[in-house]
């Protein structure tokens, strides 16, 4: 199966979207199609992250370059059985991805650790990637177990949506409240731990700042649930040495907010991210001051 270049170019002109994003979106949906048909006894695959918020729930108007998943373990297993289950699940995912025409990856490059695994998928490119877009499509599976109920959501590519075609697939998605909670915790510890000199430094972490503002209406619909889930997410993050900040969440978040405001580079990096990734109309885009103010207000909702 090959992307129709003329269709992508037409949509690009009509919507003012770089065709490279339309192309990547199309391949991402192909991956979701393949994985939606893949099942493994003992594990349920759940779609999460920013892409699920945009593709599954329609809550974000920005591009997301990664596909994030949770591997929910069904039942309680011994350490040995759990290790075997995870290994078999990973092999099953790899086999499912290998069946997708024109997509490839090097098995030796797959990153595996106790938290999950990452795969970098290469796809044929009809369009040159703009600055800031990752040339690969990253697939990441986490063994962090979901805290809230999931929901099956329809998934369609930009091309299918624009053409009015049926949804290409559907996927079980993590609760938007839980994704927002994870984003709040992640942004907090990442600001504290950030080192721009580190070769793994990722300015795109500011996507969390942007997304939390976009998700505010959904958060306000059940503040209590957001607060409790955020505290749980932060507690889980703080169990990892490289994420520990030595503060309660509210204090850590307010300190992070101050850092964001005082470090002028953050506003520049944020604007670069929004300019590259948002497809919202100009007058609807979240600016840096608005995003930081929202983050600070969310922090003040916390009581711990």
One Martini backbone bead per residue (centre of mass of N, CA, C, O) as a GRO file, in nm:
protein
  304
    1UNK     BB    1   0.096   0.036   0.022
    2UNK     BB    2   0.036   0.375  -0.098
    3UNK     BB    3   0.073   0.695  -0.100
    4UNK     BB    4  -0.109   0.963  -0.223
    5UNK     BB    5   0.045   1.239  -0.325
    6UNK     BB    6  -0.184   1.417  -0.441
    7UNK     BB    7  -0.365   1.410  -0.193
    8UNK     BB    8  -0.163   1.529   0.006
    9UNK     BB    9  -0.124   1.796  -0.150
   10UNK     BB   10  -0.415   1.890  -0.141
   11UNK     BB   11  -0.448   1.894   0.167
   12UNK     BB   12  -0.219   2.089   0.219
   13UNK     BB   13  -0.349   2.330   0.071
   14UNK     BB   14  -0.627   2.338   0.220
   15UNK     BB   15  -0.491   2.327   0.536
   16UNK     BB   16  -0.186   2.414   0.578
   17UNK     BB   17  -0.013   2.139   0.565
   18UNK     BB   18   0.244   1.958   0.587
   19UNK     BB   19   0.294   1.670   0.403
   20UNK     BB   20   0.475   1.519   0.611
   21UNK     BB   21   0.248   1.490   0.825
   22UNK     BB   22   0.045   1.336   0.654
   23UNK     BB   23   0.230   1.097   0.603
   24UNK     BB   24   0.283   1.013   0.898
   25UNK     BB   25  -0.012   0.975   0.976
   26UNK     BB   26  -0.073   0.747   0.776
   27UNK     BB   27   0.135   0.546   0.896
   28UNK     BB   28   0.031   0.544   1.186
   29UNK     BB   29  -0.245   0.416   1.115
   30UNK     BB   30  -0.128   0.153   1.007
   31UNK     BB   31  -0.016   0.065   1.278
   32UNK     BB   32  -0.284   0.067   1.431
   33UNK     BB   33  -0.417  -0.145   1.261
   34UNK     BB   34  -0.223  -0.378   1.321
   35UNK     BB   35  -0.246  -0.363   1.642
   36UNK     BB   36  -0.560  -0.405   1.658
   37UNK     BB   37  -0.514  -0.718   1.551
   38UNK     BB   38  -0.339  -0.759   1.797
   39UNK     BB   39  -0.293  -1.039   2.020
   40UNK     BB   40  -0.239  -1.129   2.380
   41UNK     BB   41  -0.223  -1.341   2.617
   42UNK     BB   42  -0.240  -1.134   2.918
   43UNK     BB   43  -0.261  -0.873   2.715
   44UNK     BB   44  -0.344  -0.525   2.694
   45UNK     BB   45  -0.372  -0.280   2.452
   46UNK     BB   46  -0.295   0.076   2.501
   47UNK     BB   47  -0.367   0.388   2.398
   48UNK     BB   48  -0.150   0.680   2.421
   49UNK     BB   49  -0.105   1.001   2.448
   50UNK     BB   50  -0.111   1.255   2.220
   51UNK     BB   51  -0.223   1.083   1.982
   52UNK     BB   52  -0.482   0.989   2.128
   53UNK     BB   53  -0.596   1.277   2.174
   54UNK     BB   54  -0.616   1.338   1.864
   55UNK     BB   55  -0.718   1.066   1.723
   56UNK     BB   56  -0.933   0.961   1.945
   57UNK     BB   57  -1.056   1.251   2.088
   58UNK     BB   58  -0.998   1.547   1.969
   59UNK     BB   59  -0.818   1.746   2.189
   60UNK     BB   60  -0.594   1.803   1.971
   61UNK     BB   61  -0.402   2.058   1.760
   62UNK     BB   62  -0.159   1.839   1.702
   63UNK     BB   63   0.127   1.693   1.645
   64UNK     BB   64   0.248   1.347   1.661
   65UNK     BB   65   0.537   1.124   1.644
   66UNK     BB   66   0.412   0.917   1.842
   67UNK     BB   67   0.351   0.581   1.974
   68UNK     BB   68   0.166   0.506   2.263
   69UNK     BB   69   0.177   0.235   2.509
   70UNK     BB   70   0.000   0.001   2.704
   71UNK     BB   71   0.066  -0.296   2.901
   72UNK     BB   72  -0.183  -0.489   3.022
   73UNK     BB   73  -0.198  -0.691   3.294
   74UNK     BB   74  -0.369  -1.001   3.331
   75UNK     BB   75  -0.305  -1.027   3.635
   76UNK     BB   76  -0.113  -1.240   3.853
   77UNK     BB   77   0.244  -1.288   3.854
   78UNK     BB   78   0.525  -1.415   3.842
   79UNK     BB   79   0.831  -1.313   3.761
   80UNK     BB   80   0.884  -1.533   3.548
   81UNK     BB   81   0.611  -1.515   3.392
   82UNK     BB   82   0.632  -1.214   3.328
   83UNK     BB   83   0.887  -1.223   3.158
   84UNK     BB   84   0.774  -1.417   2.942
   85UNK     BB   85   0.533  -1.245   2.858
   86UNK     BB   86   0.689  -0.995   2.762
   87UNK     BB   87   0.859  -1.137   2.547
   88UNK     BB   88   0.622  -1.249   2.378
   89UNK     BB   89   0.489  -0.979   2.323
   90UNK     BB   90   0.720  -0.842   2.176
   91UNK     BB   91   0.737  -1.048   1.946
   92UNK     BB   92   0.448  -0.999   1.845
   93UNK     BB   93   0.484  -0.704   1.769
   94UNK     BB   94   0.715  -0.741   1.571
   95UNK     BB   95   0.556  -0.922   1.375
   96UNK     BB   96   0.331  -0.718   1.312
   97UNK     BB   97   0.522  -0.497   1.194
   98UNK     BB   98   0.646  -0.677   0.962
   99UNK     BB   99   0.362  -0.684   0.796
  100UNK     BB  100   0.415  -0.396   0.708
  101UNK     BB  101   0.423  -0.231   0.436
  102UNK     BB  102   0.729  -0.040   0.402
  103UNK     BB  103   0.812  -0.112   0.688
  104UNK     BB  104   1.099  -0.059   0.911
  105UNK     BB  105   1.351  -0.236   1.119
  106UNK     BB  106   1.592  -0.278   1.374
  107UNK     BB  107   1.628  -0.513   1.611
  108UNK     BB  108   1.900  -0.405   1.744
  109UNK     BB  109   1.751  -0.109   1.811
  110UNK     BB  110   1.592  -0.210   2.032
  111UNK     BB  111   1.457  -0.089   2.331
  112UNK     BB  112   1.518  -0.257   2.648
  113UNK     BB  113   1.334  -0.267   2.958
  114UNK     BB  114   1.154  -0.276   3.253
  115UNK     BB  115   0.937  -0.059   3.124
  116UNK     BB  116   1.001  -0.157   2.813
  117UNK     BB  117   0.971  -0.048   2.459
  118UNK     BB  118   1.152   0.053   2.152
  119UNK     BB  119   1.062   0.162   1.811
  120UNK     BB  120   1.207   0.238   1.491
  121UNK     BB  121   1.034   0.353   1.216
  122UNK     BB  122   1.056   0.314   0.868
  123UNK     BB  123   0.951   0.524   0.595
  124UNK     BB  124   0.846   0.618   0.301
  125UNK     BB  125   0.940   0.926   0.126
  126UNK     BB  126   0.773   1.193  -0.056
  127UNK     BB  127   0.869   1.398   0.172
  128UNK     BB  128   1.023   1.646   0.318
  129UNK     BB  129   1.145   1.702   0.622
  130UNK     BB  130   1.112   1.916   0.852
  131UNK     BB  131   1.220   2.094   1.089
  132UNK     BB  132   1.175   1.881   1.387
  133UNK     BB  133   1.121   1.616   1.244
  134UNK     BB  134   1.112   1.295   1.278
  135UNK     BB  135   1.204   1.041   1.056
  136UNK     BB  136   1.069   0.862   1.255
  137UNK     BB  137   0.856   0.611   1.403
  138UNK     BB  138   0.769   0.592   1.731
  139UNK     BB  139   0.749   0.300   1.941
  140UNK     BB  140   0.586   0.270   2.268
  141UNK     BB  141   0.616   0.051   2.552
  142UNK     BB  142   0.439   0.019   2.862
  143UNK     BB  143   0.409  -0.128   3.206
  144UNK     BB  144   0.227   0.074   3.301
  145UNK     BB  145  -0.054   0.081   3.482
  146UNK     BB  146  -0.366   0.149   3.474
  147UNK     BB  147  -0.606   0.356   3.664
  148UNK     BB  148  -0.822   0.392   3.450
  149UNK     BB  149  -1.055   0.387   3.235
  150UNK     BB  150  -1.126   0.277   2.924
  151UNK     BB  151  -1.159   0.354   2.556
  152UNK     BB  152  -1.317   0.306   2.262
  153UNK     BB  153  -1.174   0.441   1.955
  154UNK     BB  154  -1.173   0.606   1.673
  155UNK     BB  155  -0.963   0.584   1.367
  156UNK     BB  156  -0.813   0.844   1.155
  157UNK     BB  157  -0.695   0.989   0.900
  158UNK     BB  158  -0.669   1.283   0.747
  159UNK     BB  159  -0.761   1.183   0.473
  160UNK     BB  160  -1.022   1.038   0.562
  161UNK     BB  161  -1.158   1.278   0.699
  162UNK     BB  162  -1.161   1.473   0.456
  163UNK     BB  163  -1.317   1.256   0.263
  164UNK     BB  164  -1.533   1.090   0.444
  165UNK     BB  165  -1.426   0.836   0.545
  166UNK     BB  166  -1.390   0.573   0.708
  167UNK     BB  167  -1.267   0.439   0.962
  168UNK     BB  168  -0.980   0.241   0.984
  169UNK     BB  169  -1.006   0.224   1.307
  170UNK     BB  170  -0.953   0.100   1.646
  171UNK     BB  171  -0.902   0.187   2.007
  172UNK     BB  172  -0.778   0.142   2.313
  173UNK     BB  173  -0.798   0.410   2.550
  174UNK     BB  174  -0.681   0.621   2.751
  175UNK     BB  175  -0.748   0.835   2.977
  176UNK     BB  176  -0.730   1.176   2.965
  177UNK     BB  177  -0.677   1.219   3.266
  178UNK     BB  178  -0.425   1.038   3.283
  179UNK     BB  179  -0.258   1.183   3.073
  180UNK     BB  180  -0.257   1.456   3.218
  181UNK     BB  181  -0.121   1.355   3.475
  182UNK     BB  182   0.141   1.259   3.339
  183UNK     BB  183   0.216   1.537   3.224
  184UNK     BB  184   0.248   1.689   3.488
  185UNK     BB  185   0.468   1.513   3.611
  186UNK     BB  186   0.671   1.521   3.376
  187UNK     BB  187   0.716   1.825   3.366
  188UNK     BB  188   0.818   1.865   3.650
  189UNK     BB  189   1.075   1.676   3.648
  190UNK     BB  190   1.204   1.782   3.384
  191UNK     BB  191   1.266   2.069   3.475
  192UNK     BB  192   1.449   1.988   3.715
  193UNK     BB  193   1.644   1.785   3.523
  194UNK     BB  194   1.741   1.970   3.318
  195UNK     BB  195   1.996   1.942   3.042
  196UNK     BB  196   2.111   2.098   2.760
  197UNK     BB  197   2.394   1.929   2.741
  198UNK     BB  198   2.247   1.688   2.689
  199UNK     BB  199   2.211   1.460   2.430
  200UNK     BB  200   1.895   1.396   2.541
  201UNK     BB  201   1.773   1.652   2.500
  202UNK     BB  202   1.408   1.765   2.517
  203UNK     BB  203   1.217   2.030   2.417
  204UNK     BB  204   0.941   1.864   2.364
  205UNK     BB  205   0.838   1.866   2.664
  206UNK     BB  206   0.648   2.124   2.608
  207UNK     BB  207   0.392   1.968   2.528
  208UNK     BB  208   0.273   1.949   2.813
  209UNK     BB  209   0.215   2.247   2.853
  210UNK     BB  210   0.024   2.274   2.614
  211UNK     BB  211  -0.180   2.038   2.672
  212UNK     BB  212  -0.288   2.128   2.952
  213UNK     BB  213  -0.440   2.368   2.830
  214UNK     BB  214  -0.619   2.211   2.626
  215UNK     BB  215  -0.732   2.019   2.883
  216UNK     BB  216  -0.884   2.195   3.096
  217UNK     BB  217  -1.183   2.130   3.053
  218UNK     BB  218  -1.156   1.829   3.123
  219UNK     BB  219  -1.037   1.868   3.406
  220UNK     BB  220  -1.276   2.047   3.529
  221UNK     BB  221  -1.490   1.811   3.525
  222UNK     BB  222  -1.259   1.652   3.734
  223UNK     BB  223  -1.050   1.749   3.964
  224UNK     BB  224  -1.028   1.515   4.167
  225UNK     BB  225  -0.928   1.303   3.965
  226UNK     BB  226  -0.680   1.452   3.870
  227UNK     BB  227  -0.535   1.479   4.142
  228UNK     BB  228  -0.518   1.178   4.223
  229UNK     BB  229  -0.371   1.083   3.961
  230UNK     BB  230  -0.126   1.271   3.981
  231UNK     BB  231  -0.017   1.167   4.251
  232UNK     BB  232   0.028   0.879   4.147
  233UNK     BB  233   0.219   0.944   3.915
  234UNK     BB  234   0.438   1.085   4.085
  235UNK     BB  235   0.498   0.847   4.274
  236UNK     BB  236   0.603   0.666   4.048
  237UNK     BB  237   0.831   0.853   3.943
  238UNK     BB  238   0.982   0.871   4.233
  239UNK     BB  239   1.099   0.569   4.212
  240UNK     BB  240   1.295   0.710   4.020
  241UNK     BB  241   1.599   0.844   4.038
  242UNK     BB  242   1.588   1.032   3.763
  243UNK     BB  243   1.301   1.178   3.898
  244UNK     BB  244   1.392   1.299   4.151
  245UNK     BB  245   1.311   1.610   4.363
  246UNK     BB  246   1.250   1.635   4.684
  247UNK     BB  247   0.928   1.687   4.656
  248UNK     BB  248   0.636   1.786   4.658
  249UNK     BB  249   0.431   1.842   4.403
  250UNK     BB  250   0.346   2.134   4.447
  251UNK     BB  251   0.630   2.249   4.491
  252UNK     BB  252   0.754   2.141   4.228
  253UNK     BB  253   0.559   2.287   4.031
  254UNK     BB  254   0.608   2.580   4.125
  255UNK     BB  255   0.908   2.572   4.065
  256UNK     BB  256   0.881   2.507   3.765
  257UNK     BB  257   0.726   2.764   3.695
  258UNK     BB  258   0.956   2.957   3.766
  259UNK     BB  259   1.163   2.848   3.568
  260UNK     BB  260   1.000   2.904   3.309
  261UNK     BB  261   0.991   3.221   3.356
  262UNK     BB  262   1.316   3.277   3.396
  263UNK     BB  263   1.371   3.110   3.134
  264UNK     BB  264   1.386   3.235   2.818
  265UNK     BB  265   1.419   2.970   2.644
  266UNK     BB  266   1.140   2.844   2.684
  267UNK     BB  267   0.974   3.031   2.504
  268UNK     BB  268   1.126   2.970   2.244
  269UNK     BB  269   1.079   2.661   2.244
  270UNK     BB  270   0.775   2.671   2.250
  271UNK     BB  271   0.729   2.828   1.985
  272UNK     BB  272   0.865   2.621   1.803
  273UNK     BB  273   0.672   2.393   1.862
  274UNK     BB  274   0.405   2.527   1.777
  275UNK     BB  275   0.486   2.606   1.488
  276UNK     BB  276   0.543   2.300   1.403
  277UNK     BB  277   0.271   2.132   1.544
  278UNK     BB  278   0.041   2.324   1.501
  279UNK     BB  279  -0.315   2.336   1.352
  280UNK     BB  280  -0.421   2.575   1.468
  281UNK     BB  281  -0.542   2.855   1.466
  282UNK     BB  282  -0.381   3.134   1.543
  283UNK     BB  283  -0.616   3.241   1.753
  284UNK     BB  284  -0.596   2.935   1.916
  285UNK     BB  285  -0.327   2.947   2.026
  286UNK     BB  286  -0.101   2.864   2.274
  287UNK     BB  287   0.068   3.052   2.478
  288UNK     BB  288   0.310   3.071   2.709
  289UNK     BB  289   0.170   3.235   2.933
  290UNK     BB  290  -0.087   3.063   2.936
  291UNK     BB  291   0.048   2.789   3.001
  292UNK     BB  292   0.186   2.869   3.270
  293UNK     BB  293  -0.066   2.966   3.417
  294UNK     BB  294  -0.209   2.694   3.407
  295UNK     BB  295   0.003   2.529   3.560
  296UNK     BB  296  -0.014   2.695   3.822
  297UNK     BB  297  -0.315   2.643   3.876
  298UNK     BB  298  -0.291   2.338   3.897
  299UNK     BB  299  -0.093   2.337   4.135
  300UNK     BB  300  -0.305   2.488   4.332
  301UNK     BB  301  -0.495   2.229   4.353
  302UNK     BB  302  -0.298   2.105   4.529
  303UNK     BB  303  -0.240   1.926   4.863
  304UNK     BB  304   0.078   1.775   4.800
   0.00000   0.00000   0.00000
